[in-house]
Amino acid sequence: MLPRHHEPIVAIATAPGRGAVGIVRASGRDLAPLMQALFGRPLAPRHATYLPFTDAAGAPIDQGLAIHFPAPHSYTGEDVLELQAHGGPVVLQLLLARVLEAGAAIGLRLAQPGEFTERAFLNDKLDLAQAEAVADLIDASTEAAARSAGRSLAGALSGEVHALAEALIALRTLVEATLDFPEEEIDFLQRADAQGQLAALRARVAGVLGRARQGALLREGLHVVLAGQPNVGKSSLLNALAGAERAIVTAIPGTTRDPVRESIQIEGVPMHVVDTAGLREHGADEVERIGIERTWQAVERADALVFLHDLTRRGEPAYEAADAAIRERLAPHAGRQALLLDVYNKADAVEAAALPAGALAISARSGAGLDALRRALLEHAGWSVPPEGLFIARERHVQALRRCGEHLALAQQQLDASPPPLELLAEELRLAHHALGEITGQFSADELLGRIFGRFCIGK
């Protein structure tokens, strides 16, 4: 542990703003001196005690509840003191200042973002995946994401990873043992069914990876950019998907200047939809030209591109030429994103017409075809009907599982060789095990921990 991890800490643990109740939380190895300074007596463990909160001169600040959670039976694994007062910002700041003053003798300081949960991790109250799930539960933007984060906090992802690690340890033990008996290594591996164990392990890793991708999608969502010429209906489509008037809609080209963002959910999956300025070669003025440049910047960051066309202008030479020029610039981004979805708007204003393969016809005005568009976006994202018990995951979890699978594939190549190079096989298995350990924090650099917990809110 770093030296700062031994210092007692305190912070306001409730969200900024006014509320019925606010909490000031302190954590440290021994908070008995702090309680003595604040209340003149110890508190009964895990019992809510109603008492006055006063300043150093004895003047009242508030009245509320104080609860002492002795180590190790607390969130952080240390002594924890929670003061529950009325949730006014000024009251909580006064109470925080009083606690800092009373704790000066024991070196009490303000907590850094995520430091309470970091201590829970360091004191083995949570593993790293569960600690991340705390932040994901707080930040969840959909019900499905919140429920999945709750499962991860309860250990769903960690349990899967630990089970994989146990199977991998068993296989590593087998291979390492054969290194001591080189004359019997082939028969030894065959009798223990090393091939079958490795094949089963690879299949299990692939299954967990698939569920982790689903969980990461629930957390991160899909960034969808609506692109196309002016007046094709991008703002109308954004409003239709959002179910509200989020973007201004007029018949004047160039109405949308800055990208307009709206987060929606489709089957519980967050979709971050961006309405952009209409693309044309020369903007009407400098402001529109800046808006067009920002459109291309949004395109570069997109997970999915919806190239919107106007069915009522189809066949016009100038319009078709402009569409072809836009497609040429979109093509490199579409190759990277693996999706360039052609969507033809204003289907309610023309008779049914043949469209290019894979294209969709919609009406942002009437809503026709929007369900098909939503399904196409989910399909591109790789979303399927989630299994019961889906857990939340992060991109780093997905990458770690992918690296584990890659090392197991290389291990398979070594095992298939005749004779198998056991040293190389053992090394690939070790690297696969290391990748799994990164998920739960068994193998984690201090830099990684700093990035993870630094994104938490103060007081958590």
C-alpha positions as CSV (number, residue, x, y, z in Angstrom):
1,M,0.0,0.0,0.0
2,L,1.0,3.6,-0.6
3,P,1.5,5.7,2.6
4,R,-1.7,7.7,1.9
5,H,-3.7,4.5,2.3
6,H,-2.9,4.5,6.0
7,E,-4.2,8.0,6.6
8,P,-7.8,8.4,7.8
9,I,-10.1,10.1,5.3
10,V,-13.4,11.9,5.3
11,A,-15.8,13.3,2.7
12,I,-19.4,14.1,2.0
13,A,-20.9,10.9,0.7
14,T,-24.1,12.2,-0.8
15,A,-24.6,13.9,-4.1
16,P,-24.3,17.7,-4.3
17,G,-27.4,19.8,-3.8
18,R,-30.3,19.9,-1.3
19,G,-31.9,16.7,0.1
20,A,-33.7,15.4,3.1
21,V,-30.6,13.6,4.3
22,G,-26.9,14.1,3.8
23,I,-24.0,11.9,4.9
24,V,-20.5,12.7,6.0
25,R,-18.4,9.6,6.0
26,A,-15.0,9.0,7.6
27,S,-12.8,5.9,7.4
28,G,-9.5,4.9,9.1
29,R,-7.7,2.3,11.0
30,D,-8.8,3.6,14.4
31,L,-11.5,6.3,14.7
32,A,-12.0,6.1,18.5
33,P,-10.1,9.4,19.0
34,L,-12.3,11.1,16.4
35,M,-15.5,10.0,18.1
36,Q,-14.2,11.1,21.5
37,A,-13.4,14.5,20.1
38,L,-16.8,14.8,18.4
39,F,-19.1,13.3,21.0
40,G,-17.1,12.9,24.2
41,R,-17.8,9.2,24.2
42,P,-17.6,6.0,22.1
43,L,-20.6,4.8,20.0
44,A,-22.2,1.4,20.1
45,P,-21.1,-0.6,17.1
46,R,-23.6,-0.7,14.2
47,H,-26.3,1.2,16.2
48,A,-27.8,4.5,15.0
49,T,-27.3,7.0,17.8
50,Y,-29.4,10.2,17.7
51,L,-27.4,13.2,19.1
52,P,-26.5,16.8,18.4
53,F,-23.7,17.8,16.0
54,T,-21.9,20.8,17.5
55,D,-18.9,22.9,16.5
56,A,-15.7,23.2,18.6
57,A,-17.3,25.8,20.9
58,G,-20.4,23.7,21.5
59,A,-22.7,25.7,19.2
60,P,-25.2,23.5,17.4
61,I,-24.7,22.7,13.7
62,D,-27.5,20.1,13.4
63,Q,-29.0,17.0,15.0
64,G,-28.8,13.6,13.4
65,L,-27.7,10.0,13.5
66,A,-24.1,8.8,14.0
67,I,-23.2,5.2,13.2
68,H,-19.9,3.4,13.9
69,F,-18.9,0.4,11.8
70,P,-15.8,-1.2,13.5
71,A,-13.2,-2.8,11.3
72,P,-13.3,-5.2,9.5
73,H,-17.1,-5.2,9.2
74,S,-17.5,-2.1,7.1
75,Y,-17.6,-1.0,3.5
76,T,-13.9,-0.2,3.4
77,G,-12.7,-2.9,5.9
78,E,-11.5,-0.1,8.2
79,D,-13.3,1.8,11.0
80,V,-16.1,3.8,9.4
81,L,-18.1,6.6,11.0
82,E,-21.2,8.0,9.2
83,L,-22.9,11.1,10.3
84,Q,-26.4,11.5,8.8
85,A,-27.7,15.1,9.0
86,H,-30.1,17.2,7.1
87,G,-29.1,17.4,3.4
88,G,-28.4,21.1,3.0
89,P,-25.1,22.0,1.3
90,V,-24.1,24.6,4.0
91,V,-25.0,22.2,6.9
92,L,-22.9,19.4,5.4
93,Q,-19.9,21.7,4.7
94,L,-20.0,22.9,8.3
95,L,-20.2,19.3,9.5
96,L,-17.4,18.3,7.3
97,A,-15.2,21.2,8.5
98,R,-16.0,20.1,12.1
99,V,-15.0,16.5,11.5
100,L,-11.7,17.6,9.9
101,E,-11.0,19.9,12.8
102,A,-11.7,17.1,15.4
103,G,-9.6,14.6,13.4
104,A,-6.6,16.8,13.0
105,A,-4.8,15.0,15.8
106,I,-5.0,11.7,13.9
107,G,-4.1,13.2,10.5
108,L,-7.6,13.1,9.1
109,R,-7.8,14.5,5.5
110,L,-10.3,14.9,2.7
111,A,-10.7,11.8,0.6
112,Q,-9.8,11.7,-3.0
113,P,-12.3,10.6,-5.7
114,G,-13.0,6.9,-5.3
115,E,-10.8,6.4,-2.3
116,F,-13.4,4.7,-0.1
117,T,-14.0,2.1,-2.7
118,E,-10.3,1.8,-3.5
119,R,-9.7,0.9,0.2
120,A,-12.5,-1.6,0.0
121,F,-10.6,-3.2,-2.9
122,L,-7.2,-3.0,-1.1
123,N,-8.7,-4.5,2.1
124,D,-10.2,-7.4,0.1
125,K,-13.8,-6.4,0.6
126,L,-14.3,-6.2,-3.1
127,D,-12.3,-7.3,-6.1
128,L,-11.5,-4.9,-8.9
129,A,-14.5,-5.9,-11.1
130,Q,-16.9,-5.4,-8.2
131,A,-15.3,-2.1,-7.3
132,E,-15.9,-0.9,-10.9
133,A,-19.5,-2.1,-10.7
134,V,-20.1,0.3,-7.9
135,A,-19.4,3.2,-10.2
136,D,-21.3,1.6,-13.0
137,L,-24.3,1.1,-10.8
138,I,-24.3,4.8,-9.9
139,D,-23.8,5.9,-13.6
140,A,-26.3,3.4,-15.1
141,S,-28.5,5.1,-17.7
142,T,-31.0,2.4,-18.2
143,E,-32.8,-0.1,-16.0
144,A,-31.1,-3.0,-17.8
145,A,-27.7,-1.5,-17.1
146,A,-28.5,-0.9,-13.4
147,R,-29.7,-4.5,-12.9
148,S,-26.6,-5.8,-14.7
149,A,-24.3,-3.6,-12.6
150,G,-26.0,-4.9,-9.5
151,R,-25.2,-8.4,-10.6
152,S,-21.5,-7.5,-11.2
153,L,-21.4,-5.9,-7.8
154,A,-22.8,-9.1,-6.3
155,G,-19.9,-11.0,-8.0
156,A,-21.5,-12.4,-11.2
157,L,-18.5,-11.4,-13.4
158,S,-16.0,-12.1,-10.7
159,G,-17.4,-15.6,-10.2
160,E,-17.2,-16.4,-13.9
161,V,-13.6,-15.2,-14.0
162,H,-12.6,-17.1,-10.8
163,A,-14.1,-20.3,-12.3
164,L,-12.1,-19.8,-15.5
165,A,-8.9,-19.1,-13.4
166,E,-9.4,-22.4,-11.4
167,A,-9.7,-24.4,-14.6
168,L,-6.7,-22.7,-16.0
169,I,-4.7,-23.3,-12.8
170,A,-5.5,-27.0,-13.0
171,L,-4.3,-27.1,-16.6
172,R,-1.1,-25.1,-15.7
173,T,-0.4,-27.5,-12.9
174,L,-0.7,-30.5,-15.2
175,V,1.7,-29.0,-17.8
176,E,4.2,-27.8,-15.2
177,A,4.2,-31.3,-13.7
178,T,5.1,-32.8,-17.0
179,L,8.2,-30.6,-17.2
180,D,9.6,-32.7,-14.3
181,F,9.1,-36.0,-16.2
182,P,10.1,-35.4,-19.8
183,E,10.4,-39.0,-20.7
184,E,6.6,-39.5,-19.9
185,E,5.3,-36.1,-21.0
186,I,3.2,-37.3,-24.0
187,D,1.5,-40.2,-22.2
188,F,1.0,-38.1,-19.1
189,L,-0.8,-35.3,-21.0
190,Q,-2.9,-37.8,-23.0
191,R,-4.0,-39.6,-19.8
192,A,-5.0,-36.4,-18.2
193,D,-6.8,-35.3,-21.3
194,A,-5.0,-32.0,-21.7
195,Q,-6.5,-31.5,-25.1
196,G,-10.0,-31.9,-23.8
197,Q,-9.3,-29.6,-20.8
198,L,-7.9,-26.9,-23.1
199,A,-10.7,-27.2,-25.6
200,A,-13.3,-26.9,-22.8
201,L,-11.5,-23.9,-21.3
202,R,-11.4,-22.1,-24.7
203,A,-15.1,-22.6,-25.1
204,R,-15.8,-21.3,-21.7
205,V,-13.7,-18.2,-22.2
206,A,-15.5,-17.6,-25.5
207,G,-18.8,-17.8,-23.8
208,V,-17.8,-15.4,-21.0
209,L,-16.4,-13.0,-23.7
210,G,-19.7,-13.0,-25.5
211,R,-21.6,-12.0,-22.4
212,A,-18.9,-9.5,-21.5
213,R,-19.4,-7.8,-24.9
214,Q,-23.1,-7.6,-24.2
215,G,-22.4,-6.1,-20.7
216,A,-20.0,-3.6,-22.1
217,L,-22.6,-2.5,-24.6
218,L,-25.1,-1.9,-21.8
219,R,-22.5,0.3,-20.1
220,E,-21.0,2.2,-23.0
221,G,-23.9,2.3,-25.4
222,L,-23.6,2.9,-29.2
223,H,-22.7,6.3,-30.6
224,V,-24.8,6.9,-33.7
225,V,-24.2,9.8,-36.1
226,L,-26.9,11.0,-38.5
227,A,-25.2,12.3,-41.6
228,G,-26.4,13.5,-45.0
229,Q,-27.2,16.6,-47.1
230,P,-29.2,19.5,-45.8
231,N,-32.9,19.0,-45.4
232,V,-33.0,15.2,-45.7
233,G,-34.6,15.0,-42.3
234,K,-31.8,14.3,-39.9
235,S,-33.3,16.6,-37.2
236,S,-36.7,15.1,-37.7
237,L,-35.3,11.6,-37.3
238,L,-33.5,12.6,-34.1
239,N,-36.8,14.0,-32.7
240,A,-38.7,10.8,-33.8
241,L,-36.2,8.5,-32.1
242,A,-36.1,10.7,-29.0
243,G,-39.9,11.0,-28.9
244,A,-39.5,14.8,-28.3
245,E,-38.6,18.0,-30.1
246,R,-34.9,18.0,-29.3
247,A,-33.7,19.6,-32.6
248,I,-35.0,22.6,-34.5
249,V,-36.7,21.6,-37.8
250,T,-37.1,24.1,-40.7
251,A,-37.1,24.0,-44.5
252,I,-34.1,26.4,-44.4
253,P,-30.8,24.6,-45.4
254,G,-28.1,24.9,-42.7
255,T,-30.5,25.2,-39.8
256,T,-28.5,22.7,-37.7
257,R,-25.0,24.2,-37.0
258,D,-23.7,22.5,-33.9
259,P,-24.2,18.7,-33.4
260,V,-27.2,18.0,-31.3
261,R,-26.9,15.0,-29.0
262,E,-29.6,12.9,-27.5
263,S,-29.3,9.7,-25.5
264,I,-32.1,7.2,-25.9
265,Q,-32.5,3.5,-25.2
266,I,-33.5,0.6,-27.4
267,E,-34.3,-2.6,-25.5
268,G,-32.3,-1.3,-22.6
269,V,-29.2,-0.5,-24.7
270,P,-28.1,3.2,-24.5
271,M,-28.0,4.9,-27.9
272,H,-26.2,8.2,-28.1
273,V,-27.6,9.8,-31.3
274,V,-26.0,12.8,-32.9
275,D,-27.8,15.1,-35.3
276,T,-25.2,17.0,-37.4
277,A,-25.0,19.9,-39.8
278,G,-26.0,19.0,-43.4
279,L,-23.1,18.2,-45.6
280,R,-22.5,20.2,-48.7
281,E,-19.4,21.4,-50.5
282,H,-19.8,25.1,-49.7
283,G,-21.6,26.4,-46.6
284,A,-23.7,29.5,-46.8
285,D,-21.5,31.3,-44.3
286,E,-18.6,30.8,-42.0
287,V,-20.8,29.5,-39.1
288,E,-22.2,26.7,-41.3
289,R,-18.8,25.8,-42.6
290,I,-17.6,25.3,-39.0
291,G,-20.7,23.2,-38.4
292,I,-19.9,21.0,-41.4
293,E,-16.3,20.5,-40.1
294,R,-17.7,19.4,-36.8
295,T,-19.9,16.9,-38.6
296,W,-16.9,15.2,-40.0
297,Q,-15.3,15.2,-36.6
298,A,-18.4,13.5,-35.2
299,V,-18.2,10.9,-38.0
300,E,-14.7,10.0,-37.0
301,R,-15.8,9.1,-33.5
302,A,-19.0,7.2,-34.5
303,D,-19.8,3.6,-33.8
304,A,-22.5,3.6,-36.4
305,L,-23.2,6.0,-39.3
306,V,-26.7,6.5,-40.6
307,F,-26.4,8.0,-44.1
308,L,-29.8,9.7,-44.6
309,H,-31.2,10.3,-48.1
310,D,-34.3,12.2,-49.3
311,L,-36.6,9.9,-51.4
312,T,-38.4,13.0,-52.9
313,R,-35.1,14.2,-54.5
314,R,-33.9,10.8,-55.7
315,G,-32.9,10.9,-59.3
316,E,-32.0,14.6,-59.4
317,P,-28.5,14.9,-61.0
318,A,-27.1,17.5,-58.6
319,Y,-28.5,15.7,-55.5
320,E,-27.2,12.3,-56.6
321,A,-23.7,13.8,-57.4
322,A,-23.6,15.4,-53.9
323,D,-24.6,12.1,-52.3
324,A,-21.9,10.3,-54.2
325,A,-19.3,12.8,-52.9
326,I,-20.5,12.4,-49.3
327,R,-20.3,8.6,-49.7
328,E,-16.8,8.8,-50.9
329,R,-15.7,10.6,-47.8
330,L,-17.8,8.4,-45.5
331,A,-16.4,5.1,-47.0
332,P,-13.1,5.0,-45.0
333,H,-15.0,5.6,-41.7
334,A,-17.6,3.0,-42.7
335,G,-14.9,0.4,-43.3
336,R,-13.5,1.1,-39.8
337,Q,-16.9,1.0,-38.1
338,A,-18.2,-2.0,-40.2
339,L,-21.5,-0.2,-40.8
340,L,-22.7,2.5,-43.1
341,L,-26.5,2.2,-42.9
342,D,-28.3,3.8,-45.9
343,V,-31.7,5.1,-44.8
344,Y,-34.1,6.8,-47.2
345,N,-36.4,9.3,-45.5
346,K,-39.8,10.7,-46.5
347,A,-41.3,7.4,-47.6
348,D,-44.7,8.8,-46.8
349,A,-44.3,11.4,-49.6
350,V,-43.5,9.1,-52.5
351,E,-44.7,5.8,-53.9
352,A,-42.8,2.6,-52.9
353,A,-39.5,2.4,-54.9
354,A,-36.7,-0.1,-55.2
355,L,-33.8,0.6,-52.9
356,P,-30.2,-0.6,-52.8
357,A,-29.6,-3.9,-51.0
358,G,-29.5,-3.4,-47.2
359,A,-31.1,0.1,-47.3
360,L,-34.1,1.0,-45.2
361,A,-37.1,3.2,-46.1
362,I,-38.5,5.3,-43.3
363,S,-40.7,8.3,-42.5
364,A,-39.5,10.4,-39.7
365,R,-42.8,12.2,-39.8
366,S,-45.1,9.2,-39.5
367,G,-42.8,6.9,-37.8
368,A,-42.9,4.2,-40.5
369,G,-39.8,2.0,-40.6
370,L,-38.3,3.3,-37.3
371,D,-38.6,-0.1,-35.7
372,A,-36.6,-1.6,-38.5
373,L,-34.0,1.1,-38.1
374,R,-33.8,0.4,-34.3
375,R,-33.4,-3.3,-35.0
376,A,-30.6,-2.7,-37.5
377,L,-28.7,-0.5,-35.0
378,L,-29.0,-3.2,-32.4
379,E,-27.9,-5.9,-34.8
380,H,-24.8,-3.8,-35.8
381,A,-24.0,-3.4,-32.1
382,G,-23.9,-7.2,-31.7
383,W,-26.9,-7.1,-29.3
384,S,-28.9,-10.2,-28.8
385,V,-31.7,-11.1,-26.3
386,P,-29.7,-11.0,-23.1
387,P,-29.5,-14.2,-21.1
388,E,-30.8,-14.2,-17.5
389,G,-28.2,-12.9,-15.2
390,L,-26.3,-10.7,-17.7
391,F,-23.5,-8.7,-15.9
392,I,-22.2,-5.3,-16.6
393,A,-18.7,-5.2,-18.1
394,R,-16.1,-2.7,-19.3
395,E,-14.0,-2.5,-22.4
396,R,-10.9,-3.5,-20.4
397,H,-12.7,-6.6,-19.3
398,V,-13.5,-7.5,-22.9
399,Q,-9.9,-6.8,-24.0
400,A,-8.5,-8.9,-21.1
401,L,-10.8,-11.9,-22.0
402,R,-9.9,-11.5,-25.7
403,R,-6.1,-11.6,-24.8
404,C,-6.8,-14.7,-22.6
405,G,-8.5,-16.4,-25.6
406,E,-5.6,-15.5,-27.9
407,H,-3.1,-17.0,-25.5
408,L,-5.2,-20.1,-25.2
409,A,-5.3,-20.4,-29.0
410,L,-1.5,-20.2,-29.1
411,A,-1.3,-22.8,-26.3
412,Q,-3.5,-25.0,-28.5
413,Q,-1.0,-24.7,-31.3
414,Q,1.9,-25.7,-29.0
415,L,-0.1,-28.7,-27.6
416,D,-0.9,-29.8,-31.2
417,A,2.8,-29.9,-32.1
418,S,4.7,-33.2,-32.1
419,P,6.3,-33.2,-29.7
420,P,4.7,-30.3,-27.9
421,P,7.2,-27.6,-26.6
422,L,6.1,-27.7,-23.0
423,E,8.0,-24.6,-22.0
424,L,6.2,-22.5,-24.6
425,L,2.9,-24.2,-23.7
426,A,3.4,-23.3,-20.1
427,E,4.2,-19.7,-20.9
428,E,1.1,-19.2,-23.0
429,L,-1.0,-20.6,-20.2
430,R,0.7,-18.3,-17.7
431,L,-0.1,-15.3,-19.9
432,A,-3.7,-16.4,-20.3
433,H,-3.9,-16.6,-16.5
434,H,-2.4,-13.2,-16.1
435,A,-5.0,-11.7,-18.4
436,L,-7.8,-13.1,-16.3
437,G,-6.1,-11.7,-13.2
438,E,-6.2,-8.2,-14.6
439,I,-10.0,-8.3,-14.5
440,T,-10.4,-8.9,-10.8
441,G,-7.2,-7.1,-9.8
442,Q,-5.0,-10.1,-9.0
443,F,-2.5,-8.6,-11.3
444,S,-2.9,-4.8,-11.5
445,A,-0.5,-1.9,-11.8
446,D,-0.8,1.1,-9.6
447,E,-1.3,3.3,-12.7
448,L,-4.4,1.2,-13.7
449,L,-5.9,1.5,-10.2
450,G,-5.3,5.3,-10.3
451,R,-7.2,5.6,-13.6
452,I,-10.1,3.4,-12.4
453,F,-10.7,4.9,-9.0
454,G,-9.9,8.5,-10.1
455,R,-13.2,8.5,-12.1
456,F,-15.3,7.8,-9.0
457,C,-17.2,10.6,-7.3
458,I,-15.7,12.0,-4.0
459,G,-17.2,10.2,-1.0
460,K,-17.4,6.8,-2.8
